[in-house]
Amino acid sequence: MTGTGVHSGAPVSVILHPAAIDTGLRFLVTKRNRIIAEIPATVEHVKNLTLCTVIGNDDGVTVGTIEHLLSALRGLAVDNCIIEIDSKEVPIMDGSAAPFVDLIDEAGIRELQAPRRYIKVLKPVRVQEGESYGELLPHAGFHVDVEIDFPTPLIGNQRVAFEMSPGVFRHEIAKARTFGFMSDVERLWKAGLALGANLSNTVAIGDDKVMNPEGLRFPQEFVRHKMLDAVGDLALAGKPLLAAFRSVKGGHRLNSLVVQALLADKDAWTVATVPHVRETKHVDMHFAVAAGE
């Protein structure tokens, strides 16, 4: 896939490669067709959480705006994938995870010959900052409950909750686009951010209306996009979660802090294998590819 970085405005190409058992999700950063870094998509490698999630290595190589692509992979239950990228930011595409979902569906998913491993939450873990909080609770599946509250009547208070599965992610979450306020544009540009943002990849919120001619894709598209972000940020745990996640007025920073708090408490989680039913079509491939649900 090719596109533009929403913050850098730079062109970028990404190739998703099949990967072996226990590879996890990894970014392979290239420059002039030469590999310069391999960065696991784990919370230990998070470098910045300003407006997007950025991971990197100790040599200063970073990859930003990874949350939508990670959300698509985790949402479709892909556990192992090498993500080759030739720039410092994943392309924004249309501002949602849908283009990634479509390409993954087109390529297909193959189950590997190993049980699927999860991080099973054993006790509540909560992080609170002022009125915002995020928490993980024990749960037999993966339940996501997100609430936002903005002072503009165009958004206001919105809350959605789903028991997550590839079908739910595909139909209820993947198409929700990122959003921003027109009043913030000049400030972001001066900070060197949002240089690639436009009405084809961002829901733009004016003083009294949504500026995009086509309007919204969903009722409550704003909170659905926050849920999309949360699924991607929680993927940085390194394995799929068996947990119920609740977020109130959260964002990338809070999502990351909850994952850090969970992993830091060895009594709060364990690695478990769980029988599962795959939700994928048959694909005739002659090489190992990413494990799916």
TAWOFEN-V120691 format. One record per residue. N is the residue number from 1. RES is the residue in one small letter. PHI is phi in whole degrees, -180 to 180 (none if undefined). PSI is psi in radians with two decimals (* if undefined). BURIAL is + if it has 16 or more other ideal C-beta (glycine too) atoms within 10 Angstrom, else -. Layout:
n={N;N}
res={RES;RES}
phi={PHI;PHI}
psi={PSI;PSI}
burial={BURIAL;BURIAL}
//
This chain:
n={1;2;3;4;5;6;7;8;9;10;11;12;13;14;15;16;17;18;19;20;21;22;23;24;25;26;27;28;29;30;31;32;33;34;35;36;37;38;39;40;41;42;43;44;45;46;47;48;49;50;51;52;53;54;55;56;57;58;59;60;61;62;63;64;65;66;67;68;69;70;71;72;73;74;75;76;77;78;79;80;81;82;83;84;85;86;87;88;89;90;91;92;93;94;95;96;97;98;99;100;101;102;103;104;105;106;107;108;109;110;111;112;113;114;115;116;117;118;119;120;121;122;123;124;125;126;127;128;129;130;131;132;133;134;135;136;137;138;139;140;141;142;143;144;145;146;147;148;149;150;151;152;153;154;155;156;157;158;159;160;161;162;163;164;165;166;167;168;169;170;171;172;173;174;175;176;177;178;179;180;181;182;183;184;185;186;187;188;189;190;191;192;193;194;195;196;197;198;199;200;201;202;203;204;205;206;207;208;209;210;211;212;213;214;215;216;217;218;219;220;221;222;223;224;225;226;227;228;229;230;231;232;233;234;235;236;237;238;239;240;241;242;243;244;245;246;247;248;249;250;251;252;253;254;255;256;257;258;259;260;261;262;263;264;265;266;267;268;269;270;271;272;273;274;275;276;277;278;279;280;281;282;283;284;285;286;287;288;289;290;291;292;293}
res={m;t;g;t;g;v;h;s;g;a;p;v;s;v;i;l;h;p;a;a;i;d;t;g;l;r;f;l;v;t;k;r;n;r;i;i;a;e;i;p;a;t;v;e;h;v;k;n;l;t;l;c;t;v;i;g;n;d;d;g;v;t;v;g;t;i;e;h;l;l;s;a;l;r;g;l;a;v;d;n;c;i;i;e;i;d;s;k;e;v;p;i;m;d;g;s;a;a;p;f;v;d;l;i;d;e;a;g;i;r;e;l;q;a;p;r;r;y;i;k;v;l;k;p;v;r;v;q;e;g;e;s;y;g;e;l;l;p;h;a;g;f;h;v;d;v;e;i;d;f;p;t;p;l;i;g;n;q;r;v;a;f;e;m;s;p;g;v;f;r;h;e;i;a;k;a;r;t;f;g;f;m;s;d;v;e;r;l;w;k;a;g;l;a;l;g;a;n;l;s;n;t;v;a;i;g;d;d;k;v;m;n;p;e;g;l;r;f;p;q;e;f;v;r;h;k;m;l;d;a;v;g;d;l;a;l;a;g;k;p;l;l;a;a;f;r;s;v;k;g;g;h;r;l;n;s;l;v;v;q;a;l;l;a;d;k;d;a;w;t;v;a;t;v;p;h;v;r;e;t;k;h;v;d;m;h;f;a;v;a;a;g;e}
phi={none;-130;-176;-130;-74;-68;-95;-79;73;-90;-70;-152;-121;-132;-125;-94;-106;-62;-142;-79;-53;64;-71;76;-103;-135;-96;-109;-90;-121;-145;52;65;-119;-72;-111;-166;-126;-122;-65;-82;-133;-65;-64;-103;-69;-114;-155;-134;-86;70;-157;-100;-121;-114;-168;-115;-73;-89;91;-81;-131;-134;-115;52;-86;-67;-70;-69;-63;-63;-63;-66;-69;-62;-93;66;-93;-100;-131;-162;-98;-107;-86;-142;-109;-147;-94;-150;-66;-62;-76;53;-98;90;-125;-97;-59;-61;-67;-59;-61;-72;-65;-62;-66;-72;92;-127;-118;-80;-89;-86;-159;-66;-75;-107;-122;-93;-97;-77;-103;-153;-62;-130;-135;-127;-128;-134;62;-83;-97;-153;-137;-148;-118;-125;-58;-163;-78;-127;-130;-108;-125;-132;-127;-129;-127;-152;-118;-70;-78;-66;-67;-119;64;-94;-134;-146;-136;-145;-142;-82;-77;-153;-55;-65;-63;-61;-61;-97;-109;-122;-57;-86;-73;-95;-64;-141;-157;-100;-56;-66;-95;-60;-62;-62;-66;-62;-64;-86;77;-116;59;-70;-106;-79;-158;-71;-86;-135;-145;-80;-96;-106;-88;-64;-139;-161;-79;-80;-67;-58;-82;75;-94;-85;-135;-62;59;-61;-64;-72;-64;-69;-61;-68;-56;-58;-63;-60;-68;-66;-69;-61;-70;-64;100;-145;-62;-99;-103;-169;-108;-107;-126;-131;-126;55;-96;-175;-58;-61;-66;-57;-65;-64;-65;-62;-61;-63;-61;-67;-73;-103;-65;-85;-93;-155;-147;-93;-132;-110;-134;-60;-146;-110;-72;-126;-156;-90;-71;-130;-88;-129;-116;-148;-72;-132;-67;-73;-127;-72}
psi={2.59;2.66;-2.68;2.49;2.26;-0.53;-0.75;-0.50;0.12;2.60;2.60;2.52;2.49;2.40;2.24;2.11;2.51;2.67;2.73;2.99;2.38;0.31;-0.64;-2.83;2.11;2.43;2.26;1.83;2.23;2.73;2.10;0.81;0.35;2.32;2.17;-0.27;2.62;2.06;1.99;2.45;1.32;2.76;-0.42;-0.36;0.15;2.27;-0.46;2.55;0.50;1.83;-0.31;3.03;2.20;2.25;2.82;3.14;-3.12;-0.22;0.03;0.10;2.24;2.75;2.22;3.00;0.81;-0.18;-0.64;-0.71;-0.77;-0.63;-0.73;-0.76;-0.84;-0.66;-0.58;0.15;0.68;2.11;-0.44;2.08;2.38;2.15;1.78;2.26;2.44;0.33;-3.10;0.14;2.34;2.42;2.50;-0.38;-2.15;0.23;0.01;-2.99;-0.08;-0.75;-0.64;-0.76;-0.79;-0.73;-0.65;-0.75;-0.68;-0.71;-0.65;2.87;2.41;2.37;2.31;2.83;1.11;2.58;2.55;2.29;2.38;2.75;1.98;2.09;2.26;-0.38;2.79;2.45;2.19;2.43;2.26;2.39;1.80;-2.22;-0.10;2.48;2.74;2.52;2.66;2.33;2.67;2.42;2.60;-0.30;-2.48;1.76;2.31;2.23;1.99;2.34;2.36;2.83;1.92;2.57;-0.29;2.42;-0.28;-0.39;-1.10;-2.55;2.18;2.48;2.33;2.66;2.38;2.55;1.95;2.42;2.88;-0.69;-0.78;-0.78;-0.80;-0.75;-0.45;-0.37;-0.76;-0.58;-0.07;2.23;2.71;2.75;2.76;2.88;2.30;-0.56;-0.30;-0.13;-0.89;-0.69;-0.74;-0.73;-0.72;-0.49;0.05;0.40;2.85;0.48;-0.39;0.16;2.42;-3.13;-0.16;-0.21;0.08;2.38;1.99;2.21;2.01;-2.91;-0.66;0.18;2.81;2.24;-0.35;2.21;-0.57;-0.14;-2.68;2.68;-0.49;2.70;2.41;0.71;-0.54;-0.87;-0.52;-0.64;-0.65;-0.60;-0.72;-0.84;-0.75;-0.74;-0.72;-0.76;-0.65;-0.36;-0.37;-0.06;-0.39;-0.34;2.77;2.62;2.46;1.67;2.85;2.16;2.30;2.25;2.32;2.06;0.66;-2.95;-2.86;-0.77;-0.87;-0.71;-0.80;-0.72;-0.63;-0.76;-0.75;-0.77;-0.70;-0.93;-0.47;-0.37;1.70;-0.32;-0.11;-0.14;2.84;2.86;2.24;2.66;2.43;2.32;2.53;2.83;2.17;2.57;1.35;2.80;2.82;2.34;2.24;1.75;2.68;0.43;2.80;2.35;-3.05;2.46;2.45;3.03;*}
burial={-;-;+;+;+;+;+;+;+;-;-;+;-;+;-;+;-;+;+;-;-;-;+;-;+;+;+;+;+;-;-;-;-;-;-;-;+;-;+;+;+;+;+;-;+;+;-;-;+;-;+;+;+;+;+;+;+;-;-;-;+;+;+;+;+;+;+;+;+;+;+;+;+;+;+;+;+;+;+;+;+;+;+;-;+;+;+;+;+;+;+;+;+;+;+;+;+;+;+;+;+;-;-;+;-;-;-;-;+;+;-;+;-;-;-;+;+;+;+;+;+;+;-;-;+;-;+;-;-;-;-;+;+;+;+;+;-;-;-;-;-;+;+;+;+;+;+;+;-;+;-;-;-;+;+;-;-;+;-;+;-;+;-;+;+;+;-;-;+;+;-;+;+;+;+;+;+;+;+;+;+;-;-;-;-;-;-;+;-;-;-;-;+;+;-;+;+;-;-;-;+;+;+;+;+;-;-;-;-;+;-;+;-;-;-;+;+;-;-;+;+;+;+;+;+;+;+;+;+;+;+;+;+;+;+;+;+;+;+;+;+;+;+;+;+;+;+;+;+;+;+;+;+;+;+;+;+;+;+;+;+;+;+;-;-;-;-;+;+;-;-;-;-;-;-;-;-;-;-;+;-;-;-;-;-;-;-;-;+;+;+;+;+}
//
